[in-house]
Amino acid sequence: MSTLIAVTYPSEQKAQEVLAEMRKLQSEYLIDLEDAVYVTKDANGKPKLHQSVDLTTAGAVNGAFWGLLVGLLITLPFPFMAPLAWMGIAAATAGVGAATGALAGHASDLGIDDEFMKNLTANMTPGTSTLFILARTVTLDKVEPDLAHFGGTILYTNLDKQAEEKLRQQLAQNMPDAPNA
């Protein structure tokens, strides 16, 4: 089962910093991020989701690759065709593949549900941010101290009560207005 944690921060930049730290921890194999998104709210109160993976671009790249491959396979049986015709057919199929992949990527919603995030952050104050982390696996005893270093307030988690309370305490110790112990 994946672990979902949503933490609210007092500034827009803080969630971005924490996400960068989570990516570093992922490179150390301490967390396996399935999805990570941070939400900010502009001065007009409109929320903005900052996806960690641009599915439109990923779909376009994947579609272009498969389109090019199909184009090359189509032209292989016709060795007498001029090289320009080969390149034209391959480029056309790559273009169609890229466009199709981009549309499919844009339409897909993998990981954390966008509506869930928008509903959960509906009462966010402008100038703050919320980071949503969906992890396939996580070594909590190693990741918690790094996450707690940034402070923040837990908005949502599916951790068991004991792990959630421990994380809440660690985050509270590092809040800017918390007394230094």
SEKOL-703197 format. One record per atom (N, C-alpha, C): x, y, z; atom name. Coordinates in steps of 0.02 Angstrom, whole numbers. Layout:
// residues N
       u       v       w   a
       X       Y       Z  CA
...
This chain:
// residues 181
       u       v       w   a
      42     -59       0   N
       0       0       0  CA
      44      62       0   C
      26     110     -40   N
      64     172     -44  CA
      50     216      17   C
      98     259      32   N
      92     306      88  CA
      79     375      59   C
      27     408      85   N
      10     475      63  CA
      17     523     122   C
      55     576     112   N
      65     628     163  CA
      56     696     130   C
      16     739     162   N
       7     808     139  CA
      27     854     196   C
      75     898     183   N
     101     943     234  CA
      95    1015     208   C
      69    1059     250   N
      61    1130     233  CA
     120    1170     261   C
     143    1218     221   N
     200    1260     240  CA
     181    1334     237   C
     214    1377     277   N
     196    1447     280  CA
     218    1489     220   C
     257    1461     174   N
     278    1499     115  CA
     270    1456      53   C
     268    1489      -5   N
     261    1453     -68  CA
     324    1413     -85   C
     382    1439     -67   N
     446    1408     -86  CA
     461    1346     -44   C
     434    1342      17   N
     452    1288      63  CA
     433    1219      34   C
     374    1213       6   N
     353    1148     -23  CA
     400    1128     -79   C
     422    1176    -118   N
     468    1162    -173  CA
     535    1138    -146   C
     559    1167     -91   N
     621    1146     -60  CA
     615    1075     -33   C
     559    1060      -1   N
     548     993      27  CA
     545     942     -29   C
     513     959     -84   N
     509     913    -141  CA
     579     898    -168   C
     621     949    -171   N
     690     939    -194  CA
     726     891    -146   C
     714     898     -82   N
     744     853     -32  CA
     718     782     -41   C
     654     774     -55   N
     625     707     -65  CA
     655     674    -126   C
     669     713    -178   N
     701     685    -238  CA
     772     662    -221   C
     806     699    -179   N
     873     680    -157  CA
     869     613    -118   C
     820     608     -74   N
     812     547     -35  CA
     793     489     -81   C
     756     503    -135   N
     739     451    -183  CA
     803     425    -217   C
     849     470    -233   N
     911     448    -264  CA
     953     406    -216   C
     939     412    -151   N
     974     372    -101  CA
     934     309     -83   C
     879     297    -119   N
     836     238    -111  CA
     804     234     -42   C
     790     292     -12   N
     755     294      52  CA
     680     304      44   C
     661     328     -14   N
     590     337     -30  CA
     581     324    -104   C
     526     293    -122   N
     510     281    -192  CA
     446     320    -208   C
     456     380    -236   N
     399     424    -251  CA
     359     398    -310   C
     295     388    -297   N
     249     372    -351  CA
     224     436    -383   C
     212     487    -341   N
     190     552    -365  CA
     205     603    -310   C
     218     663    -331   N
     228     719    -284  CA
     204     782    -318   C
     162     818    -282   N
     132     879    -309  CA
     132     931    -253   C
     148     994    -271   N
     137    1045    -221  CA
      87    1095    -248   C
      48    1122    -202   N
      -7    1167    -218  CA
       9    1235    -188   C
       2    1288    -228   N
       8    1356    -203  CA
     -58    1392    -219   C
     -68    1448    -186   N
    -129    1487    -199  CA
    -107    1559    -212   C
    -131    1586    -269   N
    -112    1654    -286  CA
    -151    1705    -244   C
    -137    1769    -253   N
    -168    1822    -214  CA
    -244    1824    -224   C
    -268    1800    -281   N
    -340    1799    -295  CA
    -374    1737    -265   C
    -335    1694    -234   N
    -363    1634    -203  CA
    -370    1575    -249   C
    -339    1579    -309   N
    -344    1523    -357  CA
    -287    1474    -344   C
    -304    1410    -331   N
    -251    1360    -319  CA
    -215    1341    -384   C
    -151    1326    -379   N
    -112    1303    -436  CA
     -76    1240    -415   C
     -86    1186    -454   N
     -52    1123    -442  CA
      12    1121    -482   C
      67    1107    -448   N
     133    1102    -480  CA
     151    1027    -480   C
     139     994    -536   N
     152     923    -542  CA
     227     910    -547   C
     250     856    -516   N
     321     839    -520  CA
     338     805    -586   C
     288     777    -619   N
     299     744    -683  CA
     251     775    -733   C
     277     802    -787   N
     236     831    -840  CA
     214     774    -886   C
     153     750    -876   N
     128     693    -914  CA
     118     709    -988   C
     105     773   -1004   N
      96     792   -1074  CA
     162     784   -1112   C
     216     810   -1083   N
     282     804   -1115  CA
     304     731   -1119   C
     294     694   -1063   N
     314     624   -1063  CA
     275     585   -1116   C
     211     600   -1123   N
     170     566   -1174  CA
     193     584   -1244   C
     211     647   -1255   N
     234     669   -1321  CA
     299     634   -1340   C
     346     630   -1294   N
     410     597   -1307  CA
     399     523   -1322   C
     359     491   -1281   N
     345     420   -1291  CA
     309     408   -1357   C
     260     450   -1372   N
     223     444   -1435  CA
     267     455   -1496   C
     313     504   -1491   N
     358     518   -1547  CA
     404     458   -1560   C
     428     427   -1506   N
     471     369   -1514  CA
     434     312   -1551   C
     374     296   -1526   N
     337     241   -1557  CA
     314     259   -1627   C
     297     322   -1639   N
     277     343   -1706  CA
     335     337   -1755   C
     395     357   -1733   N
     454     351   -1776  CA
     469     278   -1791   C
     464     236   -1740   N
     476     165   -1749  CA
     427     135   -1799   C
     363     152   -1793   N
     313     127   -1839  CA
     327     153   -1910   C
     345     217   -1915   N
     361     245   -1980  CA
     419     210   -2014   C
     471     195   -1975   N
     528     159   -2003  CA
     509      88   -2024   C
     468      55   -1984   N
     446     -13   -2002  CA
     403     -13   -2065   C
     363      39   -2073   N
     320      43   -2133  CA
     363      50   -2196   C
     417      88   -2191   N
     457     102   -2250  CA
     509      48   -2265   C
     525       5   -2217   N
     576     -47   -2228  CA
     562     -93   -2288   C
     500    -114   -2300   N
     489    -159   -2358  CA
     497    -125   -2426   C
     506     -59   -2426   N
     511     -23   -2489  CA
     580       9   -2497   C
     631     -32   -2508   N
     699      -5   -2511  CA
     710      40   -2573   C
     667      34   -2623   N
     676      74   -2683  CA
     652     146   -2674   C
     618     161   -2618   N
     594     229   -2607  CA
     653     276   -2595   C
     646     336   -2615   N
     698     386   -2605  CA
     707     399   -2530   C
     768     413   -2509   N
     780     426   -2438  CA
     737     483   -2410   C
     722     532   -2451   N
     679     586   -2428  CA
     609     561   -2412   C
     584     514   -2451   N
     518     486   -2437  CA
     519     447   -2372   C
     573     410   -2361   N
     582     374   -2297  CA
     577     422   -2239   C
     617     475   -2243   N
     619     523   -2188  CA
     552     557   -2179   C
     519     572   -2234   N
     453     605   -2230  CA
     401     563   -2196   C
     399     499   -2215   N
     350     453   -2184  CA
     367     443   -2110   C
     430     433   -2095   N
     451     423   -2025  CA
     436     485   -1983   C
     449     544   -2011   N
     436     607   -1974  CA
     361     617   -1964   C
     322     601   -2015   N
     249     609   -2009  CA
     221     563   -1955   C
     242     501   -1955   N
     216     455   -1904  CA
     241     475   -1834   C
     303     501   -1830   N
     329     525   -1766  CA
     288     584   -1742   C
     270     629   -1787   N
     228     686   -1769  CA
     159     666   -1745   C
     129     619   -1780   N
      63     594   -1760  CA
      69     560   -1692   C
     122     521   -1683   N
     132     487   -1619  CA
     143     537   -1562   C
     181     590   -1575   N
     194     640   -1523  CA
     129     676   -1504   C
      90     694   -1554   N
      27     728   -1540  CA
     -21     683   -1502   C
     -26     621   -1522   N
     -70     573   -1488  CA
     -46     561   -1417   C
      20     552   -1409   N
      48     542   -1342  CA
      38     602   -1296   C
      45     662   -1324   N
      35     723   -1284  CA
     -37     728   -1261   C
     -84     713   -1305   N
    -155     714   -1286  CA
    -170     661   -1233   C
    -143     602   -1243   N
    -155     549   -1193  CA
    -123     567   -1126   C
     -63     595   -1127   N
     -30     616   -1066  CA
     -68     671   -1031   C
     -93     719   -1069   N
    -131     775   -1040  CA
    -196     750   -1008   C
    -227     700   -1039   N
    -291     675   -1015  CA
    -283     627    -956   C
    -225     597    -949   N
    -216     547    -896  CA
    -204     582    -829   C
    -225     551    -776   N
    -215     577    -709  CA
    -190     520    -666   C
    -125     512    -664   N
     -96     459    -625  CA
     -78     486    -556   C
     -74     441    -509   N
     -52     462    -442  CA
    -108     493    -401   C
     -94     550    -372   N
    -141     583    -327  CA
    -195     618    -367   C
    -257     608    -347   N
    -314     637    -382  CA
    -314     713    -374   C
    -317     749    -430   N
    -316     822    -430  CA
    -374     852    -390   C
    -433     824    -397   N
    -492     850    -361  CA
    -483     841    -286   C
    -455     785    -265   N
    -441     773    -194  CA
    -395     827    -167   C
    -342     844    -205   N
    -295     895    -183  CA
    -329     964    -181   C
    -369     980    -231   N
    -403    1045    -232  CA
    -451    1051    -174   C
    -488     998    -159   N
    -536    1000    -104  CA
    -500    1006     -37   C
    -444     971     -29   N
    -408     972      34  CA
    -374    1040      46   C
    -357    1075      -8   N
    -322    1139      -1  CA
    -368    1199     -13   C
    -433    1188     -13   N
    -481    1241     -27  CA
    -474    1300      21   C
    -456    1287      84   N
    -451    1340     134  CA
    -380    1365     144   C
    -336    1350      97   N
    -267    1374     103  CA
    -265    1450     102   C
    -218    1478     139   N
    -207    1550     138  CA
    -161    1566      80   C
    -175    1620      42   N
    -130    1640     -11  CA
     -59    1652      17   C
      -9    1631     -21   N
      61    1637       0  CA
      87    1577      36   C
      44    1527      48   N
      66    1465      80  CA
      70    1410      28   C
      92    1351      47   N
      96    1294       1  CA
      82    1230      38   C
      61    1180       0   N
      49    1114      27  CA
      83    1063     -19   C
     121    1018      11   N
     155     966     -27  CA
     120     900     -16   C
     103     867     -71   N
      73     800     -69  CA
     127     751     -92   C
     141     701     -51   N
     190     650     -67  CA
     154     583     -67   C
     157     548    -123   N
     131     480    -128  CA
     191     435    -141   C
     206     393     -93   N
     266     350     -97  CA
     246     277    -100   C
     276     241    -147   N
     265     168    -150  CA
     295     135     -88   C
     357     154     -73   N
     390     130     -13  CA
     427     189      18   C
     435     185      84   N
     470     238     120  CA
     502     208     182   C
     564     226     194   N
     598     207     256  CA
     587     265     304   C
     531     261     342   N
     509     318     382  CA
     561     342     432   C
     595     296     465   N
     643     319     516  CA
     701     359     486   C
     714     351     421   N
     767     390     388  CA
     739     453     355   C
     677     450     331   N
     647     506     294  CA
     617     558     342   C
     587     535     397   N
     554     581     444  CA
     598     638     467   C
     660     626     489   N
     701     682     511  CA
     714     734     457   C
     724     712     395   N
     733     760     340  CA
     670     799     326   C
     613     766     328   N
     549     799     317  CA
     534     847     375   C
     549     826     436   N
     535     866     495  CA
     579     928     498   C
     638     925     468   N
     685     981     468  CA
     653    1045     440   C
     605    1037     395   N
     573    1094     362  CA
     512    1120     400   C
     492    1085     454   N
     432    1106     490  CA
     370    1089     449   C
     317    1126     461   N
     255    1115     425  CA
     201    1085     469   C
     141    1081     441   N
      84    1054     478  CA
      52    1000     435   C
      41     942     464   N
      10     887     427  CA
     -62     905     412   C
     -79     901     349   N
    -148     913     327  CA
    -185     847     319   C
    -149     796     295   N
    -179     730     285  CA
    -124     678     283   C
    -139     619     307   N
     -93     562     300  CA
    -132     497     308   C
    -106     444     279   N
    -136     378     289  CA
     -89     334     330   C
     -42     366     365   N
       1     329     411  CA
     -40     303     470   C
     -14     252     504   N
     -49     229     564  CA
     -43     284     618   C
     -86     282     668   N
     -90     336     718  CA
     -23     350     753   C
      13     298     769   N
      77     307     805  CA
     128     342     760   C
     134     321     698   N
     182     353     652  CA
     161     424     637   C
      95     435     630   N
      70     503     616  CA
      85     549     674   C
      74     527     735   N
      87     569     794  CA
     161     585     801   C
     204     537     787   N
     276     548     790  CA
     296     601     739   C
     270     596     678   N
     285     645     626  CA
     258     714     645   C
     198     717     672   N
     169     781     694  CA
     215     815     745   C
     239     776     793   N
     283     804     845  CA
     348     830     815   C
     377     792     768   N
     439     813     737  CA
     430     877     696   C
     375     881     660   N
     361     941     621  CA
     350    1001     666   C
     313     992     721   N
     299    1046     767  CA
     363    1075     798   C
     412    1033     810   N
     475    1055     841  CA
     512    1103     794   C
     500    1099     730   N
     537    1139     681  CA
     496    1195     650   C
     436    1208     678   N
     396    1264     653  CA
     431    1329     673   C
     428    1380     629   N
     463    1443     642  CA
     443    1476     708   C
     379    1469     729   N
     358    1502     790  CA
     363    1456     851   C
     390    1395     841   N
     397    1349     898  CA
     457    1371     940   C
     450    1366    1007   N
     507    1384    1049  CA
     564    1334    1040   C
     624    1359    1041   N
     682    1315    1034  CA
     692    1277    1099   C
     700    1212    1094   N
     710    1172    1154  CA
     782    1154    1163   C
